[in-house]
Structures are given as C-alpha cells and as structure tokens.
C-alpha cells in the first residue's frame, strides 16, 4: 500500500511539474459522469441568462458574444463540473462573464494561445488534452505526458508550429535510429504527427506531407539476432560475477526470469520473501525516473520465485550494501545504482553487459533486452513447458510474433511459482560456477581496471570465495 501511494504521488508530482496532460489526468476519473451530465440541459436560473442548474447541483454555462475577428455571434458552452465540481452559483455567474470576455477579446480559456505559438506553449495549455480521448486510465495518460515531455518537447518545444518542416523532421527520425528500435520510433513520430497535425489545423496552416518522411522499416531481424546461445551464456555469466559483482545479481535475475529491465529495476527488498518469492507490482520508466503499476501492455506475472544461485547473489549483494551503508539501501530497491538515488540505469547496465561479452570473446554483443530473447530460446531448449515460459515472459520458444501483432503477449494462468523456480534452475544448468579463460577488455574504464569494477571486498561478498 505504501509503495502504491508513493508511486501515485511520484507520477502526480512529475505531471504537476511538467504541466503536460495534467488536466487530462484529472478529468479521466469523472469522464462517465461528465458524459451523462452533458446530455442534460438543466433548469435556467431566474434573472441570469445563460446559467442552467443541473440535477447534480453543478451548472451548465452558455456564453454568447460577437467575435471581433469575424463580426459574427460566437457561442461557448461549459460545464462547471469540469472546472470546479464545488463551484457555487455566484462563481458560475462570474464564470459566464469571463467566457463572454474571452469571446470579445479573442482569447481562449485554459491558456490556449490565439496567435501562432511555439509547440511547447501549446502543449502546456489545456489544448493538449485531446491526445487522451481514447485513454482509459490515469497511468496511461501519465505515461503519454512523460513521452511528450521527454521525446517531443525536448526536441521541438522551441519551434513555432508554422516553422516545423519536412527536412528537419526527416533528420530527427534518422537521428532516433541510433538509440531506438523501429517500433519505438514509429510510436514517437506518430504521437508527434497527431500533435502537429492538430495544431496546424487549428491555426489554418497547410498540413505537412508526411509521405516525404522516411520511417524505419519494422521487421524481426534485430530481435532474431539480439540473443545469445547456450555456449555464449556459459562464457559470459561467470565473467559478470568475476569482474562486475555489483551488477551480477541484476543480470542473473534478468536471465533466470526472462523479465524486462523495467520490471527487474523496480523490484524492492520489502517484496522479497524468505523463500525467494518476490512480488512484481511496479514498473520503472528509466527516461522519466518514475515508478508506476505494471500495465497491460508490458505485463509481468504477479510474483516470481528466484532460483537458489540467483537468490544467493541477491542476498549477498544486499548484505554488501548494508555493511557498506550504501545510500541505495534507503530507497528499498533491490538493485540501486552506485549513487544510490535510483535503480541501476539501462544504459549503465548495457555498458557492463557489452564489455563482459567482449571479454568473453563474443564478436557481436547483444543488448540487455537480448537476455530476454535468450531466455525464450534456452528455456525451450532445456525442456521447459511452453505454459511455464508464457507465465514468466509471455510468448514461448524462438518464434517472434510479427511486429504490431504481439503487443499484448499471452501470459499463461495456473502455473505455480515453484514451476517457475524449476524453469529458472533449468536455465542455470547452462551456467558454470567458474569463468573460463577471459579476454581482457580493451576499454579499462574509469579506474584503469574496467567500468565500475568493484573492490576485492565486494567480489568476496558476491562470490563467497
């Protein structure tokens, strides 16, 4: 309960500070009531034209005045419940006068600018709430707000909407390919296209010809290559324990569970039982540094059992952090970063994972997400039933669903945590306890021995030797 309230509070603070979709998130909770209310015309107040009392005690406001731009009458209809559910009658009357003044002066409520604005100005007004028309939860609306803030406004916020042109958009799309996969790029560009298209239409600007912008092709080639076989796993994982014991528990957890990074990063020490079963209740958005409940798009089982060797690494790591009075202990996270202020970052983990692969002699290193792909392949190779693989990590086997058709992966029901533990143990049969001959990494990192490589004291704590 405490973690849930902390999550909600963290998301709310993020939205409040950014201003993106704040109105939409507040409005979602009362959408059905608002739709019902809109069907009611209300009872007109005596002596107050344009103010109607509704059955729930709120008011419907109708304002009429001459638009200075067109010279014609213009109407505005508002419901006080959308602004302030507790608005009294006198305030409702004043609100109608405010709406009339907005029509006469050519301004808009909610801070929506009437002159062609910068994209950031427009997105920080009530105008942006249109992107949540088909959103059914506050969590999803919050995630949309963070995407707009992080991936769109950081690049396009200072641009006036009439100055956004095809060559710049095309260059932006090409630059995204260095850090994101085709699916993610298409999602970000699609959201940007909706926002810009709506904005240019509102200010009667010509539409952008999106056919001139080249989007990356979506296929399975990257996913099929982004995985390690059994022999490579046997070489790499012992090297992680030997060379990077600070990161070994998290990497072993990724390998033995098949989870995504976002779910492992959000694991908390308080949710881990003495039997090695840990509850999975949160997901971590690394770009916004925000925790949120596990959603329906990126699922995870409600709990998982860590197999013995992984559990031993996790417990030794926790003892090490406690003995050293590491600042990350206060966060309650199972895998805090070295600074101790947040989980181990995805980029940081990828750097370590890439380096140990090079040290193990792997010519084509895979990403941290490739560990999940490897889990699917090796679990089937080890004879783990498909139902158990699906219960842990979605689809089973080496088959990769066509892009756009596998967003909601099937997670099998009726599989026990003990069956999951046995599956993890089957995968650990491929991992020797001692590393083979290790190639020396070419990049020695900050301390001359390798990136964030830990002391002999921590290596002793992690390996127990």
C-alpha positions as CSV (number, residue, x, y, z in Angstrom):
1,X,0.0,0.0,0.0
2,X,2.8,2.4,0.9
3,X,4.6,1.6,-2.4
4,X,1.4,2.2,-4.4
5,X,0.8,5.5,-2.8
6,X,4.4,6.5,-3.3
7,X,4.1,5.6,-7.0
8,X,0.9,7.6,-7.4
9,X,2.4,10.6,-5.6
10,X,5.6,10.4,-7.7
11,X,3.6,10.3,-11.0
12,X,1.4,13.2,-9.9
13,X,4.4,15.3,-9.0
14,X,6.0,14.6,-12.3
15,X,2.9,15.7,-14.2
16,X,2.4,18.7,-12.0
17,X,5.9,19.9,-12.6
18,X,5.8,19.3,-16.4
19,X,2.2,20.6,-16.9
20,X,1.7,18.1,-19.7
21,X,-1.7,16.4,-19.7
22,X,-2.4,17.5,-16.1
23,X,-5.9,18.5,-17.0
24,X,-6.5,15.2,-18.8
25,X,-5.4,13.1,-15.9
26,X,-7.7,15.0,-13.5
27,X,-10.6,14.7,-16.0
28,X,-10.3,10.9,-16.7
29,X,-11.7,10.0,-13.3
30,X,-15.0,11.7,-13.9
31,X,-15.4,11.1,-17.7
32,X,-18.5,8.9,-17.4
33,X,-20.2,11.3,-15.1
34,X,-19.4,14.2,-17.4
35,X,-20.8,12.4,-20.5
36,X,-24.1,11.8,-18.6
37,X,-24.2,15.4,-17.5
38,X,-23.7,16.7,-21.0
39,X,-27.0,15.1,-22.0
40,X,-28.9,17.3,-19.5
41,X,-29.8,20.8,-20.4
42,X,-30.6,22.0,-16.9
43,X,-33.0,24.5,-15.4
44,X,-32.5,28.1,-16.3
45,X,-31.8,30.4,-13.3
46,X,-34.2,33.3,-13.0
47,X,-32.6,36.7,-13.9
48,X,-29.4,35.0,-15.0
49,X,-29.4,34.2,-18.7
50,X,-27.1,31.5,-19.9
51,X,-26.7,29.8,-16.5
52,X,-28.5,26.5,-16.0
53,X,-28.6,24.4,-12.8
54,X,-28.1,20.6,-13.4
55,X,-29.5,17.8,-11.3
56,X,-26.2,17.1,-9.5
57,X,-26.0,20.7,-8.3
58,X,-23.4,21.9,-10.8
59,X,-24.1,24.4,-13.7
60,X,-24.2,24.5,-17.4
61,X,-22.9,27.8,-18.8
62,X,-23.8,29.2,-22.3
63,X,-21.9,32.4,-23.2
64,X,-22.7,34.4,-26.4
65,X,-20.9,37.5,-27.8
66,X,-19.7,39.0,-31.1
67,X,-16.3,37.6,-32.2
68,X,-14.1,40.6,-33.1
69,X,-12.3,38.6,-35.9
70,X,-15.5,37.6,-37.8
71,X,-18.1,40.1,-36.6
72,X,-20.5,37.2,-36.1
73,X,-22.0,35.8,-32.9
74,X,-20.0,33.1,-31.2
75,X,-21.1,30.6,-28.5
76,X,-19.2,28.9,-25.7
77,X,-20.8,26.1,-23.7
78,X,-19.1,24.9,-20.5
79,X,-19.9,22.7,-17.5
80,X,-18.7,23.9,-14.1
81,X,-18.1,20.3,-13.0
82,X,-15.2,20.1,-15.5
83,X,-13.6,23.2,-13.9
84,X,-14.6,23.0,-10.2
85,X,-17.3,20.5,-9.1
86,X,-17.9,22.6,-6.0
87,X,-18.4,25.9,-7.9
88,X,-21.3,27.9,-6.2
89,X,-23.9,29.9,-8.1
90,X,-22.3,33.3,-7.8
91,X,-19.0,31.9,-9.2
92,X,-20.9,30.2,-12.1
93,X,-22.4,33.6,-13.0
94,X,-18.9,35.2,-12.9
95,X,-17.6,32.3,-15.0
96,X,-20.1,33.1,-17.7
97,X,-19.0,36.7,-17.7
98,X,-15.4,35.5,-18.1
99,X,-16.3,33.4,-21.1
100,X,-18.1,36.4,-22.7
101,X,-15.0,38.5,-22.2
102,X,-12.8,35.8,-23.8
103,X,-15.0,35.9,-26.9
104,X,-14.9,39.7,-27.1
105,X,-11.1,39.9,-26.6
106,X,-10.2,36.9,-28.8
107,X,-8.5,35.0,-26.0
108,X,-9.1,31.3,-25.0
109,X,-9.7,29.6,-21.7
110,X,-7.1,27.3,-20.3
111,X,-4.2,29.4,-21.6
112,X,-4.7,28.3,-25.2
113,X,-2.9,31.0,-27.3
114,X,-4.8,32.7,-30.2
115,X,-1.6,33.6,-32.2
116,X,0.6,31.0,-33.7
117,X,2.6,29.7,-30.7
118,X,5.7,27.6,-30.0
119,X,4.9,24.0,-29.7
120,X,5.8,23.9,-26.0
121,X,3.4,26.8,-25.2
122,X,0.6,25.0,-26.9
123,X,1.3,21.7,-25.2
124,X,1.4,23.3,-21.8
125,X,-2.2,24.6,-22.2
126,X,-5.5,22.8,-21.9
127,X,-5.3,22.2,-25.7
128,X,-3.1,19.1,-25.3
129,X,-5.8,17.1,-23.5
130,X,-7.1,15.9,-26.9
131,X,-4.4,13.2,-27.0
132,X,-6.2,11.3,-24.2
133,X,-9.5,11.0,-26.0
134,X,-9.1,7.2,-26.2
135,X,-7.1,6.7,-23.0
136,X,-8.9,4.7,-20.3
137,X,-6.6,5.1,-17.3
138,X,-4.7,7.8,-15.4
139,X,-1.5,5.7,-15.6
140,X,-1.6,5.6,-19.4
141,X,-2.3,9.3,-19.5
142,X,0.7,9.9,-17.2
143,X,2.9,7.9,-19.5
144,X,1.7,9.8,-22.5
145,X,2.6,13.0,-20.7
146,X,6.1,11.8,-20.0
147,X,6.6,10.8,-23.6
148,X,5.6,14.2,-24.8
149,X,7.8,15.9,-22.3
150,X,10.9,13.7,-22.8
151,X,10.8,12.8,-26.5
152,X,8.9,15.6,-28.3
153,X,9.2,18.9,-26.4
154,X,12.9,18.5,-25.7
155,X,13.5,18.5,-29.5
156,X,10.6,20.5,-30.8
157,X,9.4,22.7,-27.9
158,X,11.1,25.9,-29.1
159,X,9.8,25.6,-32.7
160,X,6.8,27.7,-33.8
161,X,4.3,25.3,-35.3
162,X,4.4,27.1,-38.7
163,X,8.2,26.6,-38.8
164,X,8.2,22.8,-38.4
165,X,9.3,21.5,-41.8
166,X,9.8,18.1,-43.5
167,X,13.6,18.3,-43.8
168,X,14.0,18.8,-40.0
169,X,11.5,16.1,-39.2
170,X,13.3,13.6,-41.5
171,X,16.7,14.4,-39.9
172,X,15.1,13.9,-36.5
173,X,13.8,10.5,-37.4
174,X,17.2,9.4,-38.8
175,X,18.8,10.6,-35.5
176,X,16.4,8.4,-33.5
177,X,17.7,5.2,-35.1
178,X,20.9,5.4,-33.1
179,X,19.0,4.9,-29.8
180,X,15.7,3.3,-30.5
181,X,14.1,0.4,-32.4
182,X,11.7,0.9,-35.3
183,X,8.6,0.3,-33.2
184,X,9.6,3.0,-30.7
185,X,10.5,5.5,-33.4
186,X,7.2,5.0,-35.1
187,X,5.3,5.5,-31.8
188,X,7.1,8.7,-31.1
189,X,6.7,10.1,-34.6
190,X,3.1,9.0,-34.7
191,X,2.4,11.0,-31.5
192,X,4.3,14.0,-32.8
193,X,2.3,13.8,-36.1
194,X,-1.0,13.9,-34.2
195,X,0.0,16.9,-32.1
196,X,1.5,18.9,-35.1
197,X,-1.4,17.9,-37.4
198,X,-4.0,19.1,-34.8
199,X,-2.0,22.3,-34.1
200,X,-1.6,23.3,-37.8
201,X,-5.2,22.6,-38.5
202,X,-6.3,24.8,-35.6
203,X,-4.3,27.7,-36.9
204,X,-5.3,27.1,-40.5
205,X,-1.8,26.2,-41.6
206,X,-1.2,23.8,-44.6
207,X,-0.7,20.2,-43.5
208,X,2.8,18.6,-43.5
209,X,3.3,15.9,-46.2
210,X,4.2,13.0,-44.0
211,X,4.7,10.8,-47.1
212,X,8.0,12.6,-47.6
213,X,9.4,11.4,-44.3
214,X,11.1,8.1,-44.2
215,X,10.3,5.9,-41.2
216,X,12.5,2.8,-40.4
217,X,11.2,-0.5,-41.6
218,X,9.7,-2.7,-39.0
219,X,10.8,-6.3,-39.0
220,X,12.2,-9.1,-36.8
221,X,15.8,-9.0,-38.0
222,X,17.1,-7.2,-34.9
223,X,15.2,-9.4,-32.5
224,X,16.3,-12.6,-34.2
225,X,20.0,-11.5,-33.9
226,X,19.7,-10.0,-30.4
227,X,20.2,-13.2,-28.4
228,X,23.0,-15.5,-27.1
229,X,23.2,-19.2,-27.4
230,X,23.9,-21.7,-24.6
231,X,27.7,-21.8,-25.2
232,X,27.9,-18.0,-25.1
233,X,25.8,-17.7,-22.0
234,X,28.1,-20.3,-20.3
235,X,31.1,-18.0,-21.2
236,X,29.5,-14.6,-20.3
237,X,27.6,-15.0,-17.0
238,X,30.6,-16.3,-14.9
239,X,32.6,-13.4,-16.2
240,X,29.9,-11.0,-14.8
241,X,30.3,-12.4,-11.3
242,X,34.1,-12.4,-11.5
243,X,34.5,-8.9,-13.0
244,X,31.4,-6.9,-12.1
245,X,29.8,-8.4,-8.9
246,X,27.8,-5.2,-8.3
247,X,25.8,-5.8,-11.4
248,X,25.8,-9.6,-11.4
249,X,22.6,-10.1,-9.2
250,X,20.5,-7.9,-11.6
251,X,21.9,-9.6,-14.7
252,X,21.3,-13.1,-13.3
253,X,17.7,-12.1,-12.3
254,X,17.1,-10.9,-15.9
255,X,18.4,-14.2,-17.3
256,X,16.6,-16.6,-14.9
257,X,13.2,-14.9,-15.1
258,X,13.0,-13.6,-18.6
259,X,11.7,-10.3,-17.3
260,X,12.1,-6.9,-19.0
261,X,14.5,-4.4,-17.5
262,X,11.7,-2.2,-16.3
263,X,10.3,-4.9,-14.0
264,X,13.6,-6.0,-12.6
265,X,14.7,-2.4,-11.9
266,X,11.5,-1.8,-9.9
267,X,12.0,-4.9,-7.6
268,X,12.0,-3.9,-3.9
269,X,13.7,-5.7,-1.0
270,X,10.5,-5.5,1.1
271,X,8.7,-7.6,-1.5
272,X,11.2,-10.5,-1.3
273,X,10.2,-13.3,1.0
274,X,12.5,-15.7,2.8
275,X,11.5,-18.4,0.3
276,X,12.8,-16.4,-2.6
277,X,9.4,-15.4,-3.9
278,X,9.1,-11.8,-4.8
279,X,6.0,-9.8,-5.7
280,X,6.1,-7.8,-9.0
281,X,3.9,-4.8,-8.6
282,X,5.7,-1.9,-10.3
283,X,7.4,-1.0,-13.5
284,X,10.2,1.6,-13.9
285,X,10.3,4.2,-16.6
286,X,14.0,5.0,-16.8
287,X,13.7,8.0,-19.1
288,X,11.4,9.8,-16.6
289,X,12.8,8.1,-13.4
290,X,9.2,7.3,-12.4
291,X,7.7,4.1,-10.9
292,X,4.1,3.0,-11.9
293,X,2.0,-0.1,-11.6
294,X,2.6,-2.9,-14.1
295,X,0.4,-2.1,-17.1
296,X,-1.4,-4.3,-19.6
297,X,0.9,-3.5,-22.5
298,X,4.1,-4.6,-20.8
299,X,2.9,-7.4,-18.5
300,X,4.7,-9.5,-15.8
301,X,3.5,-12.2,-13.5
302,X,2.3,-11.0,-10.1
303,X,5.1,-12.9,-8.4
304,X,8.2,-15.0,-9.3
305,X,10.5,-17.3,-7.4
306,X,14.2,-16.7,-7.7
307,X,16.2,-19.9,-8.2
308,X,18.9,-20.7,-5.5
309,X,22.1,-19.3,-7.1
310,X,20.4,-16.1,-8.2
311,X,18.8,-15.7,-4.8
312,X,22.2,-16.2,-3.1
313,X,23.7,-13.5,-5.3
314,X,20.9,-11.1,-4.5
315,X,21.2,-11.7,-0.7
316,X,25.0,-11.4,-0.7
317,X,24.6,-8.1,-2.7
318,X,22.1,-6.8,-0.1
319,X,24.4,-7.7,2.8
320,X,27.2,-5.9,1.0
321,X,25.1,-2.7,0.5
322,X,24.0,-2.8,4.2
323,X,27.5,-3.4,5.5
324,X,28.9,-0.5,3.4
325,X,26.0,1.7,4.4
326,X,25.3,2.3,0.7
327,X,22.8,5.1,0.1
328,X,20.7,2.9,-2.1
329,X,19.6,0.9,1.0
330,X,17.3,3.7,1.9
331,X,15.4,3.5,-1.4
332,X,14.3,0.0,-0.6
333,X,15.3,-1.0,-4.2
334,X,16.8,-4.5,-4.7
335,X,19.2,-3.1,-7.4
336,X,20.1,0.5,-6.6
337,X,22.6,2.4,-8.7
338,X,26.1,3.1,-7.4
339,X,25.0,6.6,-6.5
340,X,22.0,5.1,-4.6
341,X,19.4,7.5,-5.8
342,X,17.6,5.3,-8.4
343,X,17.8,1.8,-9.9
344,X,20.8,0.8,-12.0
345,X,20.3,2.6,-15.3
346,X,19.6,0.7,-18.5
347,X,22.5,2.4,-20.3
348,X,24.9,1.7,-17.5
349,X,23.8,-2.0,-17.4
350,X,24.2,-2.2,-21.2
351,X,27.7,-0.9,-21.0
352,X,28.7,-3.5,-18.5
353,X,26.9,-6.3,-20.4
354,X,28.6,-5.3,-23.6
355,X,32.0,-5.2,-22.1
356,X,31.8,-8.6,-20.5
357,X,30.7,-10.1,-23.8
358,X,33.8,-8.6,-25.4
359,X,35.9,-10.0,-22.6
360,X,34.3,-13.5,-23.2
361,X,35.3,-13.3,-26.9
362,X,31.8,-12.7,-28.4
363,X,32.2,-10.8,-31.7
364,X,28.7,-9.4,-31.9
365,X,27.5,-8.4,-28.4
366,X,23.7,-8.3,-27.7
367,X,21.8,-5.8,-25.6
368,X,20.4,-6.3,-22.1
369,X,16.9,-6.9,-23.7
370,X,18.6,-9.7,-25.7
371,X,18.8,-11.6,-22.4
372,X,15.0,-11.9,-22.5
373,X,15.2,-13.3,-26.1
374,X,17.9,-15.7,-25.0
375,X,15.6,-16.8,-22.1
376,X,12.9,-17.8,-24.5
377,X,15.2,-19.9,-26.7
378,X,17.2,-21.6,-23.9
379,X,14.1,-22.4,-21.9
380,X,12.6,-24.4,-24.7
381,X,16.0,-26.0,-25.4
382,X,16.1,-27.1,-21.7
383,X,12.6,-28.6,-22.0
384,X,10.7,-26.0,-20.0
385,X,7.0,-26.4,-20.8
386,X,5.6,-23.6,-23.0
387,X,2.9,-22.8,-20.4
388,X,5.6,-22.0,-17.8
389,X,7.6,-19.9,-20.3
390,X,4.5,-17.9,-21.1
391,X,3.7,-17.5,-17.5
392,X,7.1,-16.0,-16.8
393,X,7.8,-14.0,-20.0
394,X,4.9,-14.1,-22.4
395,X,5.2,-16.0,-25.6
396,X,7.3,-19.2,-25.7
397,X,10.0,-20.6,-27.9
398,X,12.1,-19.0,-30.6
399,X,9.2,-17.7,-32.7
400,X,8.9,-13.9,-32.7
401,X,5.4,-12.5,-33.4
402,X,5.1,-10.1,-36.3
403,X,5.5,-6.5,-35.3
404,X,2.2,-4.9,-34.5
405,X,0.6,-8.2,-33.7
406,X,2.3,-9.2,-30.4
407,X,1.8,-6.1,-28.2
408,X,-0.4,-7.9,-25.7
409,X,1.5,-11.1,-25.0
410,X,-0.3,-14.1,-23.6
411,X,0.6,-14.9,-20.1
412,X,-0.5,-18.4,-19.0
413,X,-2.5,-18.8,-15.9
414,X,-2.4,-21.7,-13.4
415,X,1.4,-22.0,-13.3
416,X,2.8,-22.1,-9.8
417,X,5.8,-20.1,-8.5
418,X,7.6,-23.4,-7.8
419,X,7.2,-24.4,-11.5
420,X,8.8,-21.1,-12.4
421,X,11.6,-21.7,-10.0
422,X,12.3,-25.1,-11.6
423,X,12.4,-23.4,-15.0
424,X,14.9,-20.9,-13.8
425,X,17.0,-23.7,-12.3
426,X,17.0,-25.5,-15.7
427,X,18.4,-22.4,-17.3
428,X,21.1,-22.1,-14.6
429,X,22.3,-25.6,-15.5
430,X,23.9,-24.0,-18.6
431,X,26.0,-21.6,-16.4
432,X,29.2,-23.0,-14.8
433,X,30.2,-21.7,-11.4
434,X,33.7,-20.6,-12.5
435,X,34.6,-18.5,-15.5
436,X,36.5,-19.8,-18.5
437,X,39.6,-18.0,-19.9
438,X,38.6,-14.4,-20.1
439,X,39.7,-12.0,-22.8
440,X,41.0,-8.7,-21.5
441,X,38.7,-5.8,-22.3
442,X,40.1,-3.0,-24.4
443,X,38.2,-0.3,-22.5
444,X,39.6,-0.2,-19.0
445,X,37.0,2.4,-17.7
446,X,37.3,4.9,-15.0
447,X,39.6,3.2,-12.6
448,X,42.0,1.6,-15.1
449,X,40.6,-1.9,-14.4
450,X,37.2,-1.6,-16.0
451,X,33.9,0.3,-15.8
452,X,32.6,0.4,-12.2
453,X,34.6,-2.7,-11.4
454,X,34.3,-3.3,-7.7
455,X,36.7,-3.9,-5.0
456,X,38.1,-7.3,-3.8
457,X,35.9,-6.9,-0.8
458,X,32.7,-6.8,-2.9
459,X,33.9,-9.6,-5.1
460,X,34.4,-11.7,-2.0
461,X,30.8,-10.8,-0.8
462,X,29.3,-11.6,-4.2
463,X,31.1,-14.9,-4.8
464,X,31.6,-16.2,-1.3
465,X,35.2,-17.3,-2.2
